[in-house]
Structures are given as structure tokens and as C-alpha cells.
Amino acid sequence: MAAPLPLQAVDLRVCRGGTEVLRGVSFGVAAGEVFGLLGGNGAGKSTTLAAFLGFVAPASGQVRVHGREVGADLAAARRAMAYLPEAASLYEHLDARENLRYFLQLAGAVPARLDAAIEAALDRVALPAAARGRRMAGYSKGMRQKVAIALALLRDTGILLLDEPTSGLDPTAIDEFHALVRGLADAGKAILMVTHDVYGACQVADRIGLLHGGRLVDQFAAAPGARIATEAVHRAFSAQALAGGVA
């Protein structure tokens, strides 16, 4: 019998403020795979992540983590995932290392040889060594995002949820991040990346689901040894944008 998928949405429907935001969304993310959930503003991308994290309850359908419905054991589901929001909330008066120590202790996920693990994670996200002891109040948005990415890496879970993860990063840092995500997937992690960046999704994802008006209206898959064709995805994305979306 095959092992259950790390992440799975099954006919997921979610209502917010009397509006049906997700309208029967179904997809799965396998270990070793990057699934890009692509869509414009109001498509339902962030609501999908919120459902996996247990912040919103399905009106019907299910969200599952390792085959178990999220609502059946929310604490276990959250322990299995690391979540990287678009704008991470970090403490301004603490430096990068202090923020990482605090949030790891709060999550009960302190790795062995903590200081060395923190330095290794900050090396992987290319945060300059000179910045690591400075208070976060003086950080750029891109530098803050690198610290948040390091925290997700240090959680060392089998599942990563990424919400617009390259927001605020410069082009070089974006390329480095995509390489990092690809390496994590190749090492066996299941990665769900929510984005409106067509090019970025095509660079890193094994499969892309196009979300529009709360429905998964198209899917694309990379051929073996190749990337998903940016032109095809861009055409589909533009066609849906012209058709209008859900606010």
C-alpha cells in the first residue's frame, strides 16, 4: 500500500465573510516535489495555506497532512510543517541569531549544537556575517526574509509551506533561493509554494496549479530533466486575469 501524500486537498471548499473563496480545490504534493500554486490577488492562494495550517476550517472537503485530516490533530499537523509567510514577524530589538534561538525554543524544535546550526542556516541563505549581530530594526525587507527562510530551514520538517517566499529579495537572492528550494525538494521534502510570479514558479516547480476564482483551472508539469514552459503558463495566467477574478 502506498504511503499517503504529505499534503493533500480534497474537494476543498472554504467560505469567508459569506463568500465562497475556495470552490472544490483538489491537489496533492508528494515528497521530493515542489508544487507551485499560482494565481492573482483574490484567487484563494493564501486561504489554501490557511486551511493547511488550521487557521480556517473547510466548509466541506478536506485538507490532509500525511493522510490525516488537519482538524483531527492540529498540533501534529503543524509540527510536521514549516511555514514561511510573505512578511515574517520578527522582533525588532533582537538580532538575527537571537530571533532564531527564540522562535526555535518557542516551537520546541531546538537542534543539536544550536549555535553551529544557526550559523549554517544563515550561511545557506547568504545573510552577511556582519549583519547577524545587528538588531532587526536596521534590516531591509530582503534581509528579514532571509532570516525567516533560515528559521524554516532550522525547523527541519518534511513539509514546507512558502507564501510569496521571494518577496523583497533582489534577483541574485531570488536565484539563490530557488536553488535552495530545489535542493530541499531533491533531498525529499514536500514543498507547497504559493506565488503570483509565473517566471519564478516555472524555474523551480515540478508541477504548477493555476488557481482562479477559487478553482484550480489548469495544471502544468515539467518533463523529465526540463522546466515547465514559462510561455504556456504565462498565456494561461494572462487569459484568466483578463477574464476577471474574485476579490
Backbone as JSON, one array per atom type, in Angstrom:
{
  "sequence": "MAAPLPLQAVDLRVCRGGTEVLRGVSFGVAAGEVFGLLGGNGAGKSTTLAAFLGFVAPASGQVRVHGREVGADLAAARRAMAYLPEAASLYEHLDARENLRYFLQLAGAVPARLDAAIEAALDRVALPAAARGRRMAGYSKGMRQKVAIALALLRDTGILLLDEPTSGLDPTAIDEFHALVRGLADAGKAILMVTHDVYGACQVADRIGLLHGGRLVDQFAAAPGARIATEAVHRAFSAQALAGGVA",
  "N": [[0.85, -1.2, 0.0], [0.59, 2.17, -0.89], [2.28, 4.95, 0.62], [0.62, 7.68, 2.27], [0.15, 10.92, 0.74], [2.26, 13.71, 1.61], [0.99, 16.26, 1.65], [-2.36, 17.11, 0.97], [-5.23, 18.28, -0.67], [-8.67, 17.86, -0.82], [-11.36, 18.24, -2.72], [-11.75, 20.83, -1.62], [-13.51, 23.31, 0.03], [-13.98, 26.59, 1.09], [-15.37, 29.17, 3.03], [-15.51, 32.67, 3.54], [-16.56, 35.41, 5.31], [-19.13, 35.12, 4.28], [-18.66, 34.66, 1.62], [-17.8, 32.32, -0.85], [-14.66, 31.28, -1.02], [-12.82, 29.3, -1.75], [-13.51, 26.79, -4.08], [-13.98, 23.86, -4.29], [-11.33, 22.71, -4.5], [-8.73, 20.54, -5.43], [-5.73, 18.82, -4.95], [-2.46, 17.32, -4.67], [0.68, 17.02, -2.93], [3.73, 15.53, -3.32], [6.4, 13.82, -1.56], [9.62, 15.11, -2.14], [8.91, 16.9, -4.09], [8.16, 20.05, -5.64], [5.39, 21.96, -5.57], [3.81, 24.45, -7.23], [1.51, 26.85, -6.44], [-0.25, 28.9, -8.26], [-1.5, 32.15, -8.86], [-3.53, 35.13, -9.21], [-4.2, 38.15, -7.24], [-6.63, 37.57, -4.77], [-7.31, 35.06, -5.68], [-7.38, 32.86, -4.01], [-5.16, 31.72, -2.93], [-3.71, 32.24, -0.48], [-5.68, 31.55, 1.32], [-5.82, 28.82, 0.91], [-3.36, 27.98, 2.0], [-3.88, 28.79, 4.64], [-5.87, 27.0, 5.33], [-4.48, 24.53, 5.37], [-2.85, 25.07, 7.54], [-4.65, 25.17, 9.54], [-5.96, 27.5, 10.22], [-8.29, 28.34, 9.07], [-11.43, 26.72, 8.73], [-12.57, 24.07, 6.68], [-15.54, 24.44, 4.7], [-16.56, 22.31, 3.41], [-15.19, 19.19, 2.19], [-11.66, 18.27, 2.48], [-8.49, 18.9, 4.1], [-5.38, 17.39, 4.23], [-2.6, 16.13, 6.07], [0.05, 14.09, 5.68], [-1.83, 12.1, 5.19], [-3.72, 12.36, 7.18], [-6.56, 14.1, 8.35], [-6.35, 17.56, 8.86], [-7.8, 18.87, 10.9], [-8.23, 16.81, 12.69], [-6.01, 16.38, 14.28], [-4.57, 18.97, 15.03], [-2.25, 20.02, 16.23], [-0.29, 18.07, 15.7], [-0.25, 18.17, 12.91], [0.74, 20.75, 12.47], [3.27, 20.53, 13.6], [4.49, 18.98, 11.71], [5.04, 20.64, 9.62], [6.78, 23.45, 8.21], [6.34, 26.88, 8.04], [6.58, 29.61, 5.91], [5.86, 32.85, 5.93], [4.79, 35.65, 3.84], [5.5, 38.13, 4.92], [7.38, 37.98, 7.49], [7.01, 37.98, 11.03], [9.22, 39.33, 13.05], [11.31, 40.03, 15.89], [12.09, 43.34, 16.5], [13.99, 44.4, 18.26], [15.81, 42.44, 18.67], [18.66, 40.58, 17.45], [19.57, 38.72, 14.43], [20.43, 36.11, 15.14], [19.43, 35.9, 17.76], [16.67, 36.1, 17.34], [16.25, 33.71, 15.9], [17.02, 31.75, 17.8], [15.07, 32.24, 19.79], [12.55, 31.7, 18.48], [12.87, 29.05, 17.71], [13.08, 27.8, 20.21], [10.55, 28.43, 21.19], [8.97, 26.93, 19.49], [9.7, 24.45, 20.29], [11.7, 23.12, 18.94], [14.53, 22.81, 18.97], [17.62, 22.39, 17.53], [20.4, 20.04, 17.72], [23.61, 21.22, 18.84], [23.12, 24.08, 18.7], [24.08, 26.78, 18.17], [25.95, 26.4, 16.11], [24.27, 25.27, 14.2], [22.57, 27.41, 13.65], [24.35, 29.26, 12.5], [25.07, 27.83, 10.23], [22.62, 27.72, 8.87], [22.17, 30.43, 8.37], [24.32, 30.9, 6.73], [23.51, 29.39, 4.52], [21.38, 30.86, 3.52], [22.69, 33.08, 2.78], [23.03, 35.39, 4.41], [24.81, 38.22, 5.28], [27.71, 37.93, 7.34], [28.44, 40.06, 8.95], [26.04, 41.28, 9.5], [24.61, 39.72, 11.22], [24.7, 40.07, 13.97], [23.39, 42.43, 14.38], [20.6, 44.49, 15.31], [17.24, 43.71, 14.3], [15.77, 45.9, 13.54], [17.25, 47.49, 11.85], [17.33, 46.13, 9.46], [16.87, 45.42, 5.95], [13.93, 44.64, 3.94], [14.48, 42.39, 2.38], [16.62, 41.22, 3.79], [15.35, 40.56, 6.17], [13.63, 38.63, 5.22], [15.44, 36.65, 4.55], [16.29, 35.82, 7.09], [13.89, 34.74, 8.03], [13.6, 32.63, 6.22], [15.81, 31.1, 6.97], [14.93, 30.3, 9.49], [12.8, 28.61, 8.79], [14.28, 26.57, 7.56], [15.75, 25.62, 9.74], [13.78, 24.48, 11.29], [13.5, 22.01, 10.12], [11.55, 20.22, 9.0], [9.51, 17.83, 7.21], [7.85, 18.98, 5.41], [7.32, 21.97, 3.66], [5.72, 25.09, 3.65], [5.34, 27.78, 1.62], [4.81, 31.15, 1.32], [4.61, 33.45, -1.05], [7.54, 33.54, -1.2], [9.85, 34.86, -2.16], [9.5, 37.52, -1.95], [10.64, 40.81, -1.77], [13.29, 40.16, -2.16], [16.39, 40.56, -3.95], [17.3, 40.09, -7.47], [19.54, 38.28, -7.61], [19.46, 37.07, -5.09], [16.98, 35.85, -5.29], [17.44, 33.89, -7.27], [19.28, 32.34, -5.85], [17.65, 31.5, -3.77], [15.74, 29.94, -5.14], [17.4, 27.87, -6.02], [18.06, 26.78, -3.55], [15.53, 25.88, -2.65], [15.02, 23.97, -4.62], [17.06, 22.15, -4.05], [16.26, 21.29, -1.49], [13.87, 19.98, -2.09], [14.87, 17.96, -3.74], [16.17, 16.56, -1.81], [14.11, 15.31, -0.59], [11.98, 16.68, 0.61], [8.58, 17.83, 0.81], [7.13, 20.45, -0.88], [5.08, 23.22, -0.87], [4.47, 25.98, -2.69], [3.21, 29.12, -2.75], [2.4, 31.62, -5.03], [2.46, 34.58, -7.16], [4.17, 34.87, -9.16], [4.95, 34.07, -12.23], [7.29, 33.4, -13.73], [9.15, 32.73, -11.7], [7.85, 30.51, -10.51], [7.9, 28.68, -12.6], [10.62, 28.26, -12.82], [11.32, 26.7, -10.62], [9.38, 24.81, -9.84], [8.01, 21.47, -9.9], [5.47, 20.83, -10.6], [2.69, 22.91, -11.47], [-0.18, 24.49, -10.3], [-2.86, 26.33, -11.49], [-4.68, 28.73, -10.01], [-7.82, 30.19, -9.92], [-10.38, 32.4, -9.2], [-11.08, 30.85, -7.0], [-11.01, 28.27, -7.91], [-9.2, 25.44, -9.18], [-7.98, 25.79, -12.16], [-6.26, 24.95, -14.15], [-3.41, 22.83, -14.8], [0.12, 22.22, -14.84], [3.0, 20.38, -15.77], [6.43, 19.56, -15.34], [8.53, 18.18, -17.83], [10.64, 15.24, -17.68], [13.83, 16.11, -16.57], [13.58, 18.7, -17.47], [12.28, 22.13, -17.43], [9.13, 23.64, -16.55], [7.28, 25.05, -19.19], [7.54, 28.42, -19.52], [6.16, 30.19, -21.21], [3.72, 28.94, -21.89], [2.45, 28.76, -19.4], [2.31, 31.45, -18.75], [0.58, 32.42, -20.73], [-1.81, 31.11, -20.05], [-2.2, 32.13, -17.48], [-2.48, 34.88, -18.01], [-4.78, 34.84, -19.59], [-6.71, 34.07, -17.73], [-6.55, 36.22, -15.97], [-7.51, 38.29, -17.57], [-10.1, 37.48, -17.76], [-11.12, 38.15, -15.35], [-11.38, 38.12, -11.73], [-11.89, 36.85, -8.34], [-12.61, 38.96, -5.68]],
  "CA": [[0.0, 0.0, 0.0], [1.4, 3.38, -1.0], [2.2, 5.89, 1.73], [-0.2, 8.84, 1.93], [0.89, 12.12, 0.34], [2.49, 14.65, 2.71], [-0.04, 17.29, 1.61], [-3.44, 16.81, 0.03], [-6.53, 18.95, -0.57], [-9.68, 17.03, -1.47], [-12.62, 18.98, -2.92], [-11.73, 21.81, -0.53], [-14.35, 24.5, -0.07], [-13.82, 27.47, 2.25], [-16.14, 30.42, 2.97], [-15.07, 33.76, 4.4], [-17.45, 36.56, 5.24], [-20.27, 34.82, 3.45], [-18.23, 34.43, 0.24], [-17.08, 31.06, -1.07], [-13.34, 31.66, -1.51], [-12.32, 28.1, -2.44], [-14.69, 26.14, -4.63], [-13.73, 22.48, -4.72], [-9.92, 22.59, -4.91], [-8.12, 19.24, -5.14], [-4.37, 18.58, -5.42], [-1.58, 16.71, -3.69], [2.11, 17.31, -3.05], [4.49, 14.35, -2.93], [7.76, 14.01, -1.06], [10.57, 15.35, -3.22], [8.25, 17.68, -5.13], [7.74, 21.43, -5.45], [4.12, 22.27, -6.23], [3.57, 25.88, -7.23], [0.11, 27.27, -6.54], [-0.09, 30.19, -8.94], [-2.75, 32.87, -9.07], [-3.53, 36.55, -8.93], [-4.8, 38.58, -5.97], [-8.01, 37.13, -4.59], [-7.58, 33.75, -6.29], [-7.58, 31.88, -2.95], [-3.88, 31.07, -2.6], [-3.41, 32.33, 0.96], [-6.71, 30.79, 2.02], [-5.42, 27.42, 0.83], [-2.34, 27.78, 3.04], [-4.52, 28.93, 5.95], [-6.59, 25.75, 5.6], [-3.5, 23.52, 5.78], [-2.34, 25.45, 8.85], [-5.74, 25.11, 10.52], [-6.45, 28.84, 10.58], [-9.68, 28.38, 8.6], [-12.0, 25.38, 8.65], [-13.31, 23.83, 5.43], [-16.99, 24.3, 4.7], [-16.67, 20.9, 3.04], [-13.91, 18.68, 1.71], [-10.64, 18.02, 3.5], [-7.05, 19.11, 3.92], [-4.72, 16.29, 4.94], [-1.15, 16.11, 6.24], [0.44, 12.68, 5.81], [-3.01, 11.26, 5.14], [-4.65, 12.6, 8.28], [-7.22, 15.38, 8.25], [-5.69, 18.55, 9.72], [-8.62, 19.14, 12.08], [-8.24, 15.67, 13.61], [-4.89, 16.59, 15.22], [-3.98, 20.19, 14.51], [-0.89, 20.18, 16.76], [0.6, 17.17, 14.95], [-0.13, 18.69, 11.55], [1.63, 21.92, 12.48], [4.63, 20.06, 13.88], [5.02, 18.35, 10.51], [5.24, 21.65, 8.59], [7.39, 24.75, 8.47], [5.6, 27.87, 7.26], [7.3, 30.87, 5.65], [4.92, 33.85, 5.43], [5.35, 36.69, 2.97], [6.12, 39.14, 5.79], [7.58, 37.32, 8.78], [7.03, 38.84, 12.22], [10.44, 39.13, 13.83], [11.45, 41.05, 16.93], [12.96, 44.43, 16.06], [15.07, 44.7, 19.22], [16.72, 41.3, 18.71], [19.4, 40.37, 16.21], [19.15, 37.55, 13.67], [20.67, 34.89, 15.92], [18.53, 35.89, 18.91], [15.35, 35.76, 16.83], [16.2, 32.28, 15.56], [17.02, 30.99, 19.05], [13.79, 32.4, 20.47], [11.45, 31.03, 17.8], [13.1, 27.61, 17.79], [12.72, 27.38, 21.56], [9.1, 28.55, 21.29], [8.39, 25.8, 18.75], [10.19, 23.18, 20.82], [12.41, 22.46, 17.83], [15.92, 23.24, 19.08], [18.52, 21.35, 17.0], [21.67, 19.82, 18.43], [24.64, 22.22, 18.51], [22.25, 25.15, 18.23], [24.8, 27.92, 17.59], [26.52, 25.98, 14.83], [23.16, 25.07, 13.27], [22.1, 28.74, 13.25], [25.33, 29.84, 11.57], [24.99, 27.09, 8.97], [21.4, 28.14, 8.19], [22.38, 31.8, 7.88], [25.22, 30.75, 5.57], [22.74, 28.85, 3.38], [20.55, 31.93, 2.94], [23.63, 34.14, 2.4], [22.95, 36.61, 5.21], [26.19, 38.61, 5.59], [28.12, 37.67, 8.72], [28.48, 41.32, 9.69], [24.68, 41.71, 9.84], [23.93, 38.75, 12.08], [24.64, 40.57, 15.33], [22.7, 43.72, 14.41], [19.16, 44.43, 15.57], [16.42, 43.59, 13.11], [15.22, 47.21, 13.18], [18.05, 48.06, 10.79], [17.37, 45.22, 8.32], [16.0, 45.61, 4.8], [12.93, 43.59, 3.81], [15.13, 41.2, 1.88], [17.4, 40.61, 4.87], [14.39, 39.94, 7.1], [13.13, 37.41, 4.58], [16.48, 35.63, 4.67], [16.23, 35.27, 8.45], [12.7, 33.89, 8.09], [13.91, 31.4, 5.48], [16.7, 30.32, 7.82], [14.11, 29.68, 10.53], [12.1, 27.47, 8.18], [15.26, 25.5, 7.37], [16.13, 25.08, 11.04], [12.69, 23.62, 11.79], [13.85, 20.69, 9.58], [10.37, 19.39, 8.83], [9.43, 17.2, 5.9], [6.94, 19.77, 4.58], [7.49, 23.43, 3.7], [4.69, 25.93, 3.06], [6.0, 29.03, 1.29], [3.84, 32.15, 0.87], [5.35, 34.52, -1.74], [8.8, 33.48, -0.43], [10.93, 35.71, -2.68], [9.11, 38.93, -1.82], [11.66, 41.67, -1.18], [14.64, 39.72, -2.47], [16.9, 41.03, -5.23], [17.36, 38.98, -8.44], [20.54, 37.28, -7.24], [18.95, 36.32, -3.93], [15.87, 35.02, -5.78], [18.04, 32.72, -7.91], [19.85, 31.52, -4.78], [16.54, 30.87, -3.05], [15.19, 28.87, -5.97], [18.34, 26.75, -5.96], [17.92, 26.2, -2.23], [14.27, 25.14, -2.63], [15.19, 22.79, -5.46], [17.89, 21.21, -3.31], [15.47, 20.72, -0.41], [12.96, 19.01, -2.69], [15.67, 16.81, -4.18], [16.52, 15.8, -0.6], [12.94, 14.57, -0.14], [10.93, 17.48, 1.25], [7.4, 18.22, 0.04], [7.11, 21.91, -0.8], [3.96, 23.94, -1.49], [4.87, 27.37, -2.84], [2.16, 30.0, -3.23], [3.06, 32.76, -5.66], [1.87, 35.14, -8.37], [5.32, 35.04, -10.04], [4.95, 33.0, -13.22], [8.66, 33.0, -14.07], [9.75, 32.04, -10.56], [7.22, 29.21, -10.35], [8.38, 27.79, -13.66], [12.02, 27.95, -12.58], [11.6, 25.8, -9.5], [8.33, 23.84, -9.55], [7.8, 20.26, -10.69], [4.12, 20.99, -11.12], [2.05, 24.18, -11.15], [-1.63, 24.55, -10.37], [-3.32, 27.7, -11.7], [-5.88, 28.96, -9.2], [-8.54, 31.38, -10.39], [-11.75, 32.44, -8.69], [-11.32, 29.79, -6.04], [-10.98, 26.95, -8.55], [-7.97, 25.05, -9.86], [-8.48, 25.78, -13.54], [-5.28, 24.35, -15.06], [-2.19, 22.31, -14.18], [1.26, 22.06, -15.73], [4.03, 19.52, -15.19], [7.72, 19.58, -16.03], [9.01, 16.94, -18.41], [11.86, 14.79, -17.02], [15.04, 16.85, -16.89], [13.27, 20.01, -18.06], [11.45, 23.02, -16.64], [7.82, 23.94, -17.1], [7.38, 26.11, -20.21], [7.04, 29.7, -19.0], [5.23, 30.82, -22.16], [2.41, 28.3, -21.78], [1.85, 29.14, -18.13], [2.01, 32.88, -18.81], [-0.62, 32.58, -21.56], [-2.97, 30.68, -19.27], [-2.36, 33.08, -16.38], [-2.99, 36.13, -18.58], [-6.16, 34.62, -20.03], [-7.58, 34.08, -16.55], [-6.57, 37.59, -15.45], [-8.39, 39.08, -18.43], [-11.47, 37.05, -17.52], [-11.56, 38.7, -14.06], [-11.19, 37.22, -10.59], [-12.67, 37.03, -7.13], [-11.97, 39.96, -4.8]],
  "C": [[0.88, 1.24, 0.0], [1.21, 4.28, 0.22], [1.35, 7.09, 1.33], [0.69, 10.03, 1.55], [1.12, 13.02, 1.55], [1.42, 15.74, 2.8], [-1.1, 16.91, 0.59], [-4.67, 17.65, 0.37], [-7.52, 18.14, -1.4], [-10.99, 17.79, -1.52], [-12.8, 20.06, -1.85], [-12.58, 23.03, -0.86], [-14.25, 25.29, 1.22], [-14.62, 28.74, 2.01], [-15.55, 31.42, 3.95], [-16.01, 34.94, 4.2], [-18.63, 36.35, 4.32], [-19.94, 34.56, 1.99], [-17.48, 33.11, 0.15], [-15.75, 31.38, -1.76], [-12.68, 30.51, -2.26], [-13.51, 27.24, -2.82], [-14.36, 24.75, -5.19], [-12.33, 22.25, -5.24], [-9.36, 21.23, -4.49], [-6.72, 19.19, -5.75], [-3.6, 17.89, -4.32], [-0.14, 17.1, -3.96], [2.88, 16.11, -2.5], [5.82, 14.74, -2.29], [8.7, 14.16, -2.24], [10.03, 16.22, -4.34], [8.02, 19.12, -4.69], [6.46, 21.63, -6.26], [3.89, 23.76, -6.1], [2.09, 26.16, -7.41], [0.11, 28.71, -7.01], [-1.45, 30.84, -9.12], [-2.6, 34.33, -8.73], [-4.11, 36.87, -7.56], [-6.26, 38.13, -5.92], [-8.33, 35.77, -5.16], [-7.87, 32.68, -5.25], [-6.32, 31.19, -2.5], [-3.62, 31.07, -1.1], [-4.45, 31.58, 1.78], [-6.38, 29.3, 2.0], [-4.36, 27.11, 1.89], [-2.97, 27.84, 4.43], [-5.29, 27.67, 6.32], [-5.64, 24.65, 6.04], [-2.97, 23.8, 7.19], [-3.42, 25.43, 9.93], [-6.26, 26.45, 10.96], [-7.88, 29.08, 10.08], [-10.16, 26.94, 8.46], [-12.72, 25.21, 7.31], [-14.82, 23.85, 5.66], [-17.36, 22.88, 4.3], [-15.35, 20.47, 2.42], [-12.91, 18.55, 2.84], [-9.29, 18.59, 3.09], [-6.35, 18.08, 4.81], [-3.22, 16.5, 4.97], [-0.75, 14.68, 6.56], [-0.79, 11.78, 5.96], [-4.03, 11.5, 6.22], [-5.25, 14.0, 8.16], [-6.64, 16.35, 9.29], [-6.47, 18.77, 11.01], [-8.63, 18.01, 13.09], [-7.13, 15.77, 14.65], [-4.09, 17.78, 14.72], [-2.53, 20.34, 14.98], [0.09, 19.31, 15.99], [0.81, 17.66, 13.54], [0.85, 19.86, 11.52], [3.06, 21.54, 12.78], [5.29, 19.5, 12.63], [5.41, 19.36, 9.43], [6.04, 22.83, 9.11], [6.75, 25.74, 7.51], [6.42, 29.15, 7.14], [6.3, 31.88, 5.1], [5.6, 34.89, 4.55], [6.07, 37.76, 3.79], [6.23, 38.54, 7.18], [7.63, 38.34, 9.91], [8.23, 38.48, 13.07], [10.6, 40.28, 14.81], [12.52, 42.07, 16.56], [14.17, 44.63, 16.96], [16.07, 43.55, 19.36], [17.49, 41.21, 17.4], [18.95, 39.07, 15.55], [19.3, 36.27, 14.5], [19.68, 34.78, 17.08], [17.1, 35.56, 18.47], [15.24, 34.28, 16.55], [16.18, 31.42, 16.82], [15.65, 31.03, 19.72], [12.69, 31.59, 19.81], [11.64, 29.52, 17.76], [12.73, 27.06, 19.16], [11.2, 27.4, 21.75], [8.42, 27.38, 20.62], [8.79, 24.45, 19.32], [10.96, 22.39, 19.79], [13.88, 22.88, 17.82], [16.84, 22.14, 18.59], [19.74, 21.16, 17.9], [22.69, 20.85, 17.95], [23.97, 23.45, 17.89], [23.01, 26.28, 17.54], [25.37, 27.58, 16.22], [25.43, 25.81, 13.78], [22.64, 26.42, 12.76], [23.06, 29.36, 12.24], [25.25, 29.14, 10.2], [23.75, 27.52, 8.18], [21.54, 29.54, 7.62], [23.37, 31.82, 6.71], [24.43, 30.32, 4.34], [21.88, 29.92, 2.72], [21.37, 33.16, 2.59], [23.36, 35.46, 3.12], [24.37, 37.0, 5.62], [26.52, 38.43, 7.07], [28.1, 38.93, 9.56], [27.1, 41.78, 10.14], [24.04, 40.86, 10.93], [23.82, 39.2, 13.53], [23.95, 41.91, 15.47], [21.21, 43.52, 14.67], [18.37, 44.43, 14.27], [15.86, 44.92, 12.65], [15.98, 47.84, 12.02], [18.12, 47.2, 9.53], [16.47, 45.7, 7.18], [14.97, 44.48, 4.78], [13.56, 42.28, 3.33], [15.94, 40.48, 2.94], [16.49, 39.93, 5.89], [13.89, 38.61, 6.53], [14.17, 36.3, 4.65], [16.5, 35.0, 6.06], [15.03, 34.34, 8.6], [12.92, 32.57, 7.35], [14.83, 30.5, 6.3], [15.93, 29.61, 8.93], [13.35, 28.47, 9.99], [13.03, 26.29, 7.97], [15.6, 24.82, 8.69], [15.04, 24.22, 11.66], [12.86, 22.19, 11.29], [12.66, 19.74, 9.54], [10.38, 18.79, 7.43], [8.58, 17.97, 4.91], [7.24, 21.24, 4.77], [6.32, 24.09, 2.99], [5.29, 27.32, 2.86], [4.99, 30.0, 0.69], [4.59, 33.34, 0.28], [6.77, 34.62, -1.16], [9.9, 34.41, -0.92], [10.58, 37.2, -2.62], [10.21, 39.73, -1.13], [13.08, 41.27, -1.47], [15.09, 40.28, -3.82], [17.08, 39.83, -6.18], [18.37, 37.89, -8.11], [20.06, 36.42, -6.09], [17.79, 35.41, -4.33], [16.42, 33.75, -6.43], [18.63, 31.78, -6.86], [18.75, 30.79, -4.02], [15.94, 29.73, -3.85], [16.1, 27.64, -5.97], [18.24, 26.02, -4.63], [16.65, 25.35, -2.15], [14.39, 23.86, -3.45], [16.02, 21.73, -4.74], [17.13, 20.54, -2.18], [14.48, 19.68, -0.95], [13.71, 17.77, -3.13], [16.11, 15.94, -3.01], [15.31, 15.12, 0.02], [11.83, 15.36, 0.5], [9.79, 17.74, 0.27], [7.21, 19.72, 0.23], [5.91, 22.46, -1.58], [4.32, 25.42, -1.5], [3.74, 28.16, -3.48], [2.8, 31.25, -3.81], [2.18, 33.33, -6.78], [2.95, 35.35, -9.43], [5.41, 33.86, -11.0], [6.36, 32.48, -13.49], [9.28, 32.21, -12.92], [9.17, 30.65, -10.35], [7.76, 28.22, -11.37], [9.84, 27.39, -13.46], [12.23, 26.81, -11.59], [10.6, 24.66, -9.34], [8.37, 22.62, -10.47], [6.42, 20.29, -11.34], [3.58, 22.35, -10.67], [0.55, 24.0, -11.29], [-2.05, 26.0, -10.49], [-4.67, 27.86, -11.01], [-6.53, 30.27, -9.65], [-9.97, 31.32, -9.85], [-12.08, 31.32, -7.74], [-11.34, 28.39, -6.62], [-9.6, 26.7, -9.17], [-8.33, 24.82, -11.32], [-7.5, 25.15, -14.53], [-4.11, 23.82, -14.26], [-1.14, 22.07, -15.25], [2.3, 21.21, -15.01], [5.3, 19.6, -16.02], [8.02, 18.2, -16.61], [10.29, 16.52, -17.69], [13.08, 15.56, -17.51], [14.82, 18.22, -17.48], [12.47, 20.85, -17.07], [10.1, 23.18, -17.31], [7.96, 25.12, -18.05], [6.72, 27.39, -19.72], [5.97, 30.29, -19.91], [3.83, 30.24, -22.02], [1.7, 28.72, -20.5], [1.44, 30.62, -18.16], [0.75, 33.13, -19.64], [-1.87, 32.22, -20.77], [-3.26, 31.65, -18.14], [-2.97, 34.38, -16.88], [-4.43, 35.99, -19.01], [-7.12, 34.66, -18.85], [-7.67, 35.49, -15.95], [-7.5, 38.47, -16.26], [-9.86, 38.74, -18.18], [-12.02, 37.61, -16.21], [-11.45, 37.67, -12.97], [-12.13, 37.52, -9.46], [-11.93, 38.0, -6.24], [-11.56, 39.33, -3.49]]
}
